[in-house]
Amino acid sequence: MKFWSIPLLPFSLLYGAIMALRNLAYARGWKHSEAVGIPVISIGNITAGGTGKTPMAEFLLAKLLTMGHRPAYLSRGYGRQSKGYLYVSPSQGDAELYGDEAYQVASRFTSVAVAVCEDRVAGARQLIAAHKPDVLVLDDAFQHRRIRRDLDWVMVDATRIPITDWVLPAGRLREFLTGLRRSDTLIISKFKDTAALAQLSATLKARFPKQAVAAFALRPQGIHPFSKAAAMAYPSLAALQGQSVIAFSGIGNNQHFLDTLTEAGITVATALGFPDHYRYQEADLDKILAAFESQKEIKGKLPPVLILTTEKDYFRLKAMPWMQRFAHLPLAYLAVAMEPVLGWEEMENKIKKIINEF
């Protein structure tokens, strides 16, 4: 624990106690979770910040489609400039209207019904009535107890192990660690190597013996340009090895993005980090452009070939009207995807079971 968080401990204990009482109310039946008529799979976390929930939801949607199902996706639409239930249509809106995560999912899965709503129960019922899916994927819903779920998957960021953390605001935990006992599967992400994975997996199994433990690696899939108008040829990920880039991101774990680039053999000349779900302004891109231009002027060094960001940042930026001013720049984003490393077979069998038994 950092010294500056010590004065916040009383507030952490108070917040944790409130969440514990809320969970007790559901456990004792004083409060009730509501069914929505189809199987529900929730993907969430116990810590604030990015743990790979949305990439995991995208992996699950792809698998459900391959299995012949009609999945739907629902989130609250964090960071959007709107309220209430909205069906996400990329041709009718953008990340400002829907939130970056839902907008990204709808853009990538055009055959999947995607919606946002703060009230997950009301949103789920409206989405199901309108589009008749046979399974619902909830993003970031572990603490949203009002909607009944059949499987609860909780992401565990190996770079920010929750077992050694504190509840908000002194730490990152959204509730006391005992809340993980509600989960069906603990999914380890962002581990550095097999040794680190084995150690964390053993720790989780010892602490939570009734929960299954799985692991997924968030791996780069390719480099994609922002605009066809950019005055350069965009290289492949392999072609970027040994090259220099300017990197920026506004996600829950900016350092992991930089580590991913480094592990791919890419040199980060300058890194600019912004808060999660950051709403970029034109001045921010001017700052990024200045970093790119200043690096190009350094004599005796190879200039950066790209200004590189994340896919989530791309979807947040693409609709900004002032982005046209930067269309000539070598802006690109790194696409990533979850790949199973441990435990997927058991997870898949549980999916089949809950759907077949519904």
C-alpha positions as CSV (number, residue, x, y, z in Angstrom):
1,M,0.0,0.0,0.0
2,K,1.3,3.5,-0.9
3,F,1.6,5.9,2.0
4,W,-0.8,8.4,0.5
5,S,-3.7,5.8,0.6
6,I,-3.4,5.2,4.4
7,P,-5.7,8.1,5.3
8,L,-8.3,6.7,2.9
9,L,-8.5,3.4,4.8
10,P,-11.6,4.4,6.9
11,F,-13.5,5.3,3.7
12,S,-12.4,2.0,2.2
13,L,-13.8,0.1,5.2
14,L,-17.0,2.0,5.0
15,Y,-17.4,1.4,1.3
16,G,-16.5,-2.2,1.6
17,A,-19.0,-2.6,4.4
18,I,-21.8,-1.1,2.4
19,M,-21.1,-3.5,-0.5
20,A,-20.9,-6.4,1.9
21,L,-24.3,-5.6,3.4
22,R,-25.7,-5.3,-0.2
23,N,-24.3,-8.7,-1.1
24,L,-25.7,-10.1,2.2
25,A,-29.1,-8.8,1.3
26,Y,-29.0,-10.8,-2.0
27,A,-27.6,-13.9,-0.3
28,R,-30.3,-13.9,2.4
29,G,-33.1,-13.2,-0.1
30,W,-33.9,-9.7,1.2
31,K,-33.2,-8.5,-2.2
32,H,-33.9,-10.5,-5.4
33,S,-32.2,-11.0,-8.7
34,E,-34.6,-11.0,-11.6
35,A,-34.5,-13.5,-14.5
36,V,-34.9,-12.2,-18.0
37,G,-36.0,-15.3,-19.8
38,I,-32.8,-16.5,-21.5
39,P,-29.4,-17.7,-20.2
40,V,-27.2,-14.8,-19.0
41,I,-23.4,-14.9,-18.9
42,S,-21.8,-12.0,-17.0
43,I,-18.2,-10.9,-17.5
44,G,-16.9,-8.5,-14.9
45,N,-14.2,-7.8,-12.4
46,I,-13.6,-7.0,-8.8
47,T,-11.1,-4.2,-9.4
48,A,-11.5,-0.8,-11.0
49,G,-9.7,-0.3,-14.3
50,G,-9.0,-2.4,-17.4
51,T,-8.8,-6.2,-16.9
52,G,-9.8,-7.3,-20.4
53,K,-13.5,-7.6,-19.9
54,T,-14.6,-6.4,-23.4
55,P,-12.0,-8.5,-25.3
56,M,-13.3,-11.4,-23.3
57,A,-16.9,-10.6,-24.2
58,E,-15.8,-10.4,-27.9
59,F,-14.2,-13.8,-27.6
60,L,-17.3,-15.2,-26.1
61,L,-19.6,-13.7,-28.7
62,A,-17.4,-15.1,-31.5
63,K,-17.6,-18.6,-29.9
64,L,-21.4,-18.4,-29.4
65,L,-21.8,-17.5,-33.0
66,T,-19.6,-20.4,-34.1
67,M,-21.7,-22.7,-31.9
68,G,-24.8,-21.6,-33.8
69,H,-26.4,-19.4,-31.2
70,R,-28.0,-15.9,-31.5
71,P,-26.1,-14.0,-28.7
72,A,-26.9,-10.4,-27.7
73,Y,-24.6,-8.0,-25.8
74,L,-25.6,-5.5,-23.1
75,S,-23.6,-3.0,-21.2
76,R,-24.3,0.2,-19.4
77,G,-22.4,2.2,-22.0
78,Y,-19.9,3.8,-19.6
79,G,-18.8,7.3,-20.6
80,R,-21.5,7.9,-23.1
81,Q,-23.2,11.3,-23.5
82,S,-26.7,9.8,-23.3
83,K,-29.1,8.1,-21.0
84,G,-31.6,5.2,-21.0
85,Y,-31.9,2.3,-23.3
86,L,-30.3,2.6,-26.8
87,Y,-29.9,0.0,-29.5
88,V,-26.3,0.4,-30.8
89,S,-26.2,1.0,-34.5
90,P,-22.8,2.1,-35.7
91,S,-24.2,3.8,-38.7
92,Q,-26.5,6.0,-36.5
93,G,-24.2,7.0,-33.8
94,D,-20.7,6.8,-32.3
95,A,-18.8,6.3,-29.0
96,E,-20.1,9.6,-27.7
97,L,-23.7,8.3,-28.0
98,Y,-23.2,4.6,-27.1
99,G,-19.9,4.4,-25.1
100,D,-16.7,3.2,-26.6
101,E,-17.0,-0.5,-25.6
102,A,-20.5,-1.1,-26.9
103,Y,-19.7,0.9,-30.1
104,Q,-16.6,-1.2,-30.7
105,V,-18.5,-4.5,-30.2
106,A,-21.4,-3.5,-32.5
107,S,-18.9,-2.4,-35.1
108,R,-17.0,-5.7,-35.0
109,F,-20.1,-8.0,-34.7
110,T,-22.7,-6.7,-37.1
111,S,-24.9,-9.8,-36.7
112,V,-25.1,-9.4,-32.9
113,A,-27.8,-7.3,-31.2
114,V,-26.0,-4.8,-29.0
115,A,-27.6,-2.3,-26.6
116,V,-26.7,-0.1,-23.6
117,C,-28.8,0.7,-20.6
118,E,-28.0,1.7,-17.0
119,D,-30.9,-0.6,-15.8
120,R,-29.6,-4.0,-16.9
121,V,-32.9,-5.7,-16.2
122,A,-35.0,-3.3,-18.2
123,G,-32.4,-3.1,-20.9
124,A,-32.2,-6.9,-21.2
125,R,-35.9,-7.3,-21.4
126,Q,-36.2,-4.7,-24.1
127,L,-33.3,-6.1,-26.1
128,I,-34.7,-9.7,-25.8
129,A,-38.2,-8.6,-26.8
130,A,-37.0,-6.8,-29.9
131,H,-34.3,-9.1,-31.2
132,K,-35.1,-12.6,-29.8
133,P,-31.5,-13.7,-28.8
134,D,-31.0,-17.1,-27.1
135,V,-28.2,-16.0,-24.8
136,L,-27.2,-12.7,-23.3
137,V,-23.6,-11.5,-22.7
138,L,-23.3,-8.8,-20.0
139,D,-20.2,-6.7,-19.9
140,D,-18.9,-5.3,-16.6
141,A,-21.8,-6.6,-14.5
142,F,-20.3,-8.5,-11.6
143,Q,-21.6,-6.0,-9.1
144,H,-24.9,-5.5,-10.9
145,R,-26.8,-8.0,-8.8
146,R,-30.4,-7.2,-9.9
147,I,-30.2,-9.3,-13.0
148,R,-29.9,-13.0,-12.5
149,R,-27.0,-14.7,-14.3
150,D,-26.3,-18.3,-15.1
151,L,-22.5,-17.9,-15.3
152,D,-20.3,-15.2,-13.6
153,W,-16.9,-14.8,-15.1
154,V,-14.5,-12.5,-13.3
155,M,-11.3,-11.2,-14.9
156,V,-8.2,-11.1,-12.8
157,D,-5.4,-8.8,-14.0
158,A,-2.1,-10.5,-13.3
159,T,-0.3,-7.1,-13.3
160,R,-2.6,-5.8,-10.5
161,I,-3.3,-8.9,-8.3
162,P,-6.5,-8.2,-6.2
163,I,-5.4,-10.4,-3.3
164,T,-2.9,-7.8,-2.2
165,D,-5.2,-4.8,-2.9
166,W,-7.6,-2.7,-0.8
167,V,-11.2,-1.5,-1.4
168,L,-11.8,1.8,-3.1
169,P,-10.7,4.6,-2.5
170,A,-7.5,3.4,-0.8
171,G,-7.1,0.6,-3.5
172,R,-8.8,-0.7,-6.6
173,L,-11.2,-3.3,-5.2
174,R,-14.9,-2.6,-5.9
175,E,-15.8,-4.8,-2.9
176,F,-14.1,-7.0,-0.4
177,L,-12.2,-9.9,-1.9
178,T,-14.7,-12.4,-0.5
179,G,-17.0,-11.3,-3.3
180,L,-15.0,-13.6,-5.6
181,R,-16.8,-16.5,-4.0
182,R,-19.9,-15.6,-6.1
183,S,-18.0,-16.2,-9.3
184,D,-18.2,-19.3,-11.4
185,T,-14.8,-18.9,-13.1
186,L,-11.8,-16.6,-12.3
187,I,-10.1,-15.7,-15.6
188,I,-6.4,-14.6,-15.3
189,S,-5.3,-12.1,-18.0
190,K,-2.2,-10.0,-18.7
191,F,0.2,-12.5,-17.2
192,K,3.9,-12.1,-18.3
193,D,4.9,-15.8,-18.6
194,T,3.9,-19.3,-17.7
195,A,5.7,-19.1,-14.4
196,A,3.8,-16.1,-13.3
197,L,0.5,-17.7,-14.5
198,A,1.2,-20.9,-12.6
199,Q,2.0,-19.0,-9.4
200,L,-1.2,-16.8,-9.6
201,S,-3.3,-19.8,-10.6
202,A,-2.1,-21.8,-7.5
203,T,-2.8,-18.8,-5.3
204,L,-6.3,-18.3,-6.5
205,K,-7.1,-22.0,-6.3
206,A,-5.8,-22.1,-2.7
207,R,-7.8,-19.0,-1.7
208,F,-11.0,-19.8,-3.7
209,P,-11.2,-23.7,-4.0
210,K,-14.8,-23.7,-5.2
211,Q,-14.1,-21.4,-8.2
212,A,-12.7,-22.7,-11.5
213,V,-9.6,-20.9,-12.7
214,A,-8.9,-20.2,-16.3
215,A,-6.4,-18.0,-18.2
216,F,-6.5,-16.1,-21.5
217,A,-3.7,-14.2,-23.2
218,L,-4.5,-10.8,-24.7
219,R,-2.5,-11.0,-27.9
220,P,-1.8,-8.6,-30.8
221,Q,-3.7,-9.3,-34.0
222,G,-2.5,-6.6,-36.3
223,I,-2.0,-2.9,-37.1
224,H,-4.8,-1.0,-38.8
225,P,-4.8,2.6,-40.2
226,F,-7.1,5.3,-39.0
227,S,-7.5,6.7,-42.5
228,K,-6.9,5.7,-46.1
229,A,-5.8,9.3,-46.7
230,A,-2.6,8.9,-44.6
231,A,0.5,9.5,-46.7
232,M,2.3,6.2,-45.9
233,A,2.0,2.5,-46.3
234,Y,1.0,0.8,-43.0
235,P,3.4,-2.0,-42.1
236,S,2.4,-5.3,-40.6
237,L,3.1,-6.0,-36.9
238,A,6.1,-8.1,-37.8
239,A,7.4,-5.2,-40.0
240,L,7.3,-2.9,-37.0
241,Q,9.9,-5.0,-35.1
242,G,12.9,-2.7,-34.4
243,Q,10.9,0.4,-35.5
244,S,10.1,3.4,-33.4
245,V,6.6,4.7,-32.7
246,I,4.8,7.3,-30.7
247,A,2.2,5.6,-28.5
248,F,-0.8,7.0,-26.7
249,S,-3.8,5.5,-24.9
250,G,-6.6,6.2,-22.6
251,I,-7.5,2.8,-21.2
252,G,-7.7,1.2,-17.8
253,N,-4.1,-0.1,-17.9
254,N,-2.0,2.1,-20.2
255,Q,1.2,0.4,-19.1
256,H,0.0,-3.0,-20.4
257,F,-0.4,-1.4,-23.9
258,L,3.2,-0.2,-23.8
259,D,4.4,-3.6,-22.5
260,T,2.6,-5.3,-25.4
261,L,4.4,-3.0,-27.9
262,T,7.7,-3.7,-26.3
263,E,7.2,-7.4,-26.3
264,A,6.4,-7.3,-30.0
265,G,9.8,-5.7,-30.6
266,I,8.6,-2.2,-31.1
267,T,10.4,0.8,-29.7
268,V,8.3,3.4,-28.0
269,A,10.0,6.7,-28.5
270,T,7.4,8.7,-26.6
271,A,4.4,7.5,-24.6
272,L,1.4,9.6,-23.6
273,G,-1.2,8.2,-21.2
274,F,-4.7,9.4,-20.5
275,P,-7.4,8.2,-18.1
276,D,-9.7,5.3,-18.9
277,H,-12.5,6.2,-21.3
278,Y,-10.9,9.5,-21.9
279,R,-12.8,12.0,-24.0
280,Y,-10.1,13.4,-26.3
281,Q,-9.9,17.0,-27.3
282,E,-8.3,18.5,-30.4
283,A,-5.6,19.9,-28.2
284,D,-4.6,16.4,-27.1
285,L,-4.0,15.4,-30.7
286,D,-1.9,18.6,-31.2
287,K,0.2,17.4,-28.2
288,I,0.6,14.0,-29.8
289,L,1.5,15.5,-33.1
290,A,4.1,17.7,-31.5
291,A,5.7,14.7,-29.9
292,F,5.8,13.0,-33.3
293,E,7.3,16.0,-35.0
294,S,9.9,16.6,-32.3
295,Q,11.1,13.0,-32.6
296,K,11.5,13.3,-36.3
297,E,13.8,16.2,-35.9
298,I,16.3,14.3,-33.6
299,K,19.4,13.8,-35.7
300,G,21.1,10.4,-35.8
301,K,18.1,8.4,-34.8
302,L,15.4,6.7,-36.9
303,P,12.2,8.8,-36.8
304,P,9.0,7.2,-35.6
305,V,7.1,5.5,-38.4
306,L,3.6,5.5,-36.7
307,I,1.5,7.1,-34.1
308,L,0.0,4.1,-32.5
309,T,-2.9,3.6,-30.1
310,T,-5.5,1.0,-29.0
311,E,-8.6,-0.2,-30.7
312,K,-10.8,1.3,-28.0
313,D,-9.1,4.7,-28.4
314,Y,-9.6,4.4,-32.2
315,F,-13.4,3.9,-31.8
316,R,-13.5,6.9,-29.4
317,L,-11.6,9.1,-31.8
318,K,-12.9,8.2,-35.2
319,A,-16.1,10.2,-35.0
320,M,-14.6,13.4,-33.7
321,P,-15.2,16.1,-36.3
322,W,-11.8,17.6,-35.8
323,M,-10.1,14.3,-36.6
324,Q,-10.2,15.2,-40.3
325,R,-7.5,17.7,-39.6
326,F,-5.2,14.8,-38.7
327,A,-6.1,12.5,-41.5
328,H,-2.7,12.9,-43.2
329,L,-0.9,11.6,-40.1
330,P,0.3,8.0,-39.8
331,L,-2.2,7.2,-37.1
332,A,-2.9,3.5,-36.5
333,Y,-4.3,1.2,-33.8
334,L,-3.3,-2.2,-32.5
335,A,-6.0,-4.8,-32.6
336,V,-5.9,-7.4,-29.9
337,A,-7.9,-10.5,-29.1
338,M,-8.2,-13.0,-26.2
339,E,-6.7,-16.5,-26.8
340,P,-7.4,-19.3,-24.3
341,V,-4.4,-20.7,-22.5
342,L,-6.0,-22.6,-19.6
343,G,-9.5,-23.8,-18.7
344,W,-11.5,-23.0,-21.8
345,E,-12.8,-26.5,-22.3
346,E,-14.5,-26.5,-18.9
347,M,-15.9,-23.1,-19.5
348,E,-17.3,-24.2,-22.9
349,N,-18.9,-27.3,-21.4
350,K,-20.7,-25.1,-18.8
351,I,-22.0,-22.8,-21.5
352,K,-23.5,-25.8,-23.4
353,K,-25.0,-27.1,-20.2
354,I,-26.8,-23.9,-19.1
355,I,-28.1,-23.3,-22.7
356,N,-29.3,-26.9,-23.1
357,E,-30.9,-27.0,-19.7
358,F,-32.7,-23.7,-20.0
